[in-house]
Amino acid sequence: MATVFDHPRELIAAAGRPLGTSDWLEVTQERIDRFADATGDHQWIHVDPERARKGPFGTTIAHGYLTLSLVSHFLPQIVTVRGISMGINYGADRVRFPAPVPSGSRVRGRAELLSAEEVRGGAIQAKIRVTVEVEGSEKPACVAETLSRYVPAEG
């Protein structure tokens, strides 16, 4: 269940608070292949299961940027901000990929609100650390400090 804020300004007082965890998502070889097609990154560690079996990971692995892109899938499951006209992905301050995501594994996002402040134009900018966990792995696959801007609805 998502953590709900009725207005974006409520984010400011909640800084430092854990927001929750998303559902698990299986990272299939089909998803990896589609990402490779979309980005043009067809490196064998991602798309050649036979060669990857003999490689350093024993199987194909998801692209780091595929893992990062799943943050957009996880965040709406974790946090809901009401009273906005729109939310904007403003970027990321820091991104790391400590461990691979093997094909067929399940991942989920865990989020913590690091900070929130009003920015020019009246939007609230939230820095949310999202940790992408791999089921059964001690190390996370991705840790990203995302920046989201929430524009309050008029009226």
HULINFEN-V100825 format. One record per run of one state. SS is the DSSP state (~ for helix, > for strand, _ for the rest). FROM is the first residue (numbers start at 1). LEN is the number of residues. If there is no record, write none. Layout:
BEGIN
SS/FROM/LEN ; SS/FROM/LEN
END
This chain:
BEGIN
_/1/2 ; >/3/3 ; _/6/4 ; ~/10/4 ; _/14/4 ; >/18/4 ; _/22/3 ; >/25/2 ; _/27/2 ; ~/29/11 ; _/40/4 ; ~/44/4 ; _/48/1 ; ~/49/5 ; _/54/7 ; >/61/1 ; _/62/2 ; ~/64/6 ; _/70/1 ; ~/71/8 ; >/79/3 ; _/82/2 ; >/84/13 ; _/97/5 ; >/102/1 ; _/103/3 ; >/106/13 ; _/119/5 ; >/124/11 ; _/135/7 ; >/142/11 ; _/153/3
END
